[in-house]
Amino acid sequence: MKRTGLPYTASKKSLGRRLKNNYIGWLFILIAAAGISLFYFYPMIRALLLSFQSGMGANLQYVGLENYIRLFSDPTFITALTNTFIYLLVQVPIMIVLALFFSVLLNDATLKFKGFFRTAIFLPCVTSLVAYAVIFKYLFGVDGLINKFLMDLSIISEPLNWLSDPFLAKITIIAAITWRWTGYNMIFYLSALQNVDRSMYEAAKIDGASSFQQFFYITVPMLKPIILFTSIISTIGTLQLFDEVMNITNGGPGNATLSISMYIYNLSFEYSPDFGYAATVSYVIVILVVLLSLLQFKVAGDDK
């Protein structure tokens, strides 16, 4: 009888130990889940409820869909939305192509000083947003280095007003974003290329495939999940664009570079505070992120 009791006692202790470990594991998860719920989901829900309210300060009242209807007749919002889509449609493809180009170039086994070049291209994305935006503001000033360089090359005869011309101001913002985030995306592609079997390229070369054919038929298909990922995070980042617009052009000239995020800031702190309408505009970004992400998944053929 004693022998038959030993396995039972051991299994009971083992079960108790497992339950204790599970409780500890669930405790850690509960703390993290509580933090995420408190600092992420609760503000999102509050912002959603706030988007159905209107008023100043604490004097808010529910107005239903009035804020959402107001969007369609708000010229400043339409301008901000148009500008943001211009940044998105122009800057994101350029940045993705440049990141792919640099990653393939720096993945070459025969290239010397690869570590230096990788660091140099990646470095902009770890610099201060405000600091680099201020530097770009001075670079593209009327008496800045960009105008001086172009005049020395006889490309232009007189300084360009990069920050005062609506079209040139957009180019300045696009150049700034591209300079900062190209290296960030390049790192993703470069790390993925490290896992591509080099024998595939060797076999393609033996079969007579050119470098361009190897790129489009081997590199791009192998990087497809990473390209999709970087496209989505770049889209989200561009829709949330704020620092560059705020510090380089301040949304000018005449709202020519105003982004959705800066318009939200202006609604909350620069104009007469209208937090309800600001929350409504912020949920436009949420809707756009979801729709564009689904579209990118659909185009990429990834239904998972």
N, C-alpha and C positions, 0 to 999 in steps of 0.2 A: 504493500500500500504506500509505503514511503517513496518507493521508486516511481510509482505512477504519479505521485504528487509533485515530483521534482520538475518534470517537463511542463506541467500546468503552471507551477509557480514561476518558472523561467519565462514562459510565454506571456504570462500576465505582467511580469516586470517589463518585458520587451514592448508589450502593447502600451503600457503606461509611459515608457520612455518616448515612444513614437508620438503619442498624443501630446506629451509635454513639448517635444520638438516642433510639432505642428502648431501648437498654441503660440510658441515663440515666433515661428515664421509668419503666422497670421497677424501677430502683433506688429511686426515690422511692416508688413504690407498695409495694415490698417493705418499706421501713422503716415505712410507715404500717400495713401489714398485720401486721407483726411486733408493733408496739405494741398494735394492737387485739387480736390473738390473746393477747398476754401479759397485758394488763390487763383484758380483757373475757371472752374465751372460755375461757381457762385457769381463772380463778376460778369461772366457771359450771360447768365440768366437775368441778372439785374440790369445789364445793358439792354437786353431784349425787351424787358418790361419798360425800361426807361424810354425806349424808342416809340412807345405808344403814348408818351406823355409830352406835355408842353408847358412852358412857363419859365420863370427866372428864379434861380437859387432853389430854395426849398418849396417855393410856391408852385408846385406842379399839379397838373390835373390830366386825367386820361382824355385823349382826343381821338382814340381809335386809329384809323389808317391815315389820318390827316397829314402826318409827317411824311409818310411814304408817297402820298399823292403830291405833296409839295415838291418832291424831288424832280418831277417831270416839268415843273414850271420854274425851276431855280436855275437861272443862267450861269451863276458862278459854279454850281455843282456840275452842270453839263460841261463847262470849260475844264474844270478839274478832272472830270472823268475822261474827256477827250485827250487832255495832256498825258494822263496816266497811261492810256492805251497807246499813245504814240511812243512813250518810253518803252512800253512792254513789247510792242511789235517791232521796234527798231533795235533797241539795245540788247534784249535777251538773245535773239538769233546771232547777232554779231559776237556777243560774249561767249556763247556756246561754241561757235566755230573757232574763235581764237583759242579757247581753252583746249579744244580737241587738237588744234594745230600744234600748240606748245607741248601738249602731253605726248603726242607722237614724236615730235622732234626731240624731246628730252628723254624719251625711252630708247633712243638709239644707243646701242652698246658701244659704238665707236666714238661717241661724243665725249670730249674732255670737259672737265669742270662742270659736270652735270649738277653736282650739289650746289655750287654757287648760283647757277642759273635758276634752279628750282627755288632756292631761297629768295632770290631777287624778284622772281615773278610772284611768289606767294606773299612776300612781305607786305604789300599794300593792304591786304585784308586784315592785318593785325594792327594797323595804325589807327590812331584816334579818328573817329568820324568827323568831329568838329575840326581837328587840326588839319586834316588833309583837305577838307572842304574850304577852309580859309586859304590854304596854299593855292588851291585851284582858282579861287576868286582873284588872287593877286596875279597868278600866271596868265589868266585870260582878261586882265584889266587892259585899259587902253594903252597904258605904258608898260604892260607886262612882257614877259619873256616870249610868249607865243607870237605877239605882234612883231616884236623885234626880230625874232627868228625868221618869220615869213617875209619881212621887209628886207632882211639881209639876203635872202634867197631871191629877191625881186618877184615874189609871188603876188604880193600886194604893194601898192604904192603909198598907201596911208593906213594908219591904224584902224582896225575894225572894232566896233563897239559890241564886243561879244556879249556883254551882260545887259546891254540896253536894247538890242535888237531881238524881237520875239523868236525868230528862227535860229539865230546864232546862240541865243541863250539856251534853247533846247539842246543844241549840239553840245554846248558846254556841259550841261547836266548829264547827257548820255556819255560823253567822254569820261567824266568823273566816275560814274557808276561802273563803266566798263573797266577803267584802270584799276578800281578797287577790287572787283569781284571776279575778274578773269582767273587770277591765280587760285582763288578758292575752289572754283569748279575744276581747274586743271588738276588739282591734287586728287580729286575723285577719279578722274579718267586715268591718271598716272598710276594710281594704286590698282585699278582694275586691269590695266595693261600688264602689270607685273605678273598677273595670274594667267595671262594668255600663253598657251604653249607655243614656244618659238618654232617648234617643228612644223606648225601649220604654215608659217611664213616661208620656211625653207622648202616645204613641199610645193607651195604656190609658186615660188621662184623657179624651181626645177621645171614646173609645168609651163613656164614662160609668162607668168602673171607680172604685170608692171606694178610699180609702187602705188599708183592710183587704184588699180584693180585690187591690190591687197588691202588698201585702206577701206574701200567701199564694200568689199565682199568678205573681209575677215574682221577688220578692226571695228567698223561701225556695227555690224550684227552682234559682235561679242560685247560691245559697250552699250547695247540698246537699253538694258535696265538702268544703267547709270545715267545715260542721256535723259531718260524719262524722269529719273529722280532729280537731276540737276535742273531740268526744265521746270519742274513743279516748284522746287524751292526758289528758283530764280523768279518765277512768276509771282509767287507769294511775296518775295522781297520787294519786287518792283511795285506791286499794288500797295505796299506799305511804305513806299518811298517818302521820306521826310527830311532827314538831316541835310542831304545835299541841296535840296530846294530851299530849305530854311536858311542855310549858311552861305550859299553862293549867290542866289538871286532874290531870296526872300519872296519867292512866288512871282516876281515881276519879270519883265516890265508889263504892268497892267494885267496881272494874272496869267501871263503867257506861259509860265512854267509851273503854275500852281498844281499841286498833286492832291489826291483825295485826302491823304493823311494830314497834309498841311491845312486843308480846308476844315477838317475836323478840329484841329488845334485852334484855328481862327474862330470857329463857332463857339468854342469852349472858353477861350481866354482873350482873344483880341476884339471880337465884336461884343455886342450885348450877349452875355452868357445864355446860350440856349442848349442845355445839355441833352434835352430830349431829341432835338433835331440832329445834334452831333452824334448821338447814339444810333439814330436812323442811318446816317451816312456811313458810320462805321460798319453797320451790318450789310451795307452794299458791298464792302470789301469781302466780308465773309461769304456772301452769295457768289461773288465773282470768283473767289478762290475755289469754291466747291465746283462751280460750273466749268471753269477752265481746267481744273484738275481732272474732272471726269472726261472732258473733251480730249485732253492729252492722253489719258489712258485708252480712250476709244481709238484715237489716231494711231497710237503705238500698238494697238491690237492686244493689249494686256487686260484681260477680263478678270484677273485674280483680285 
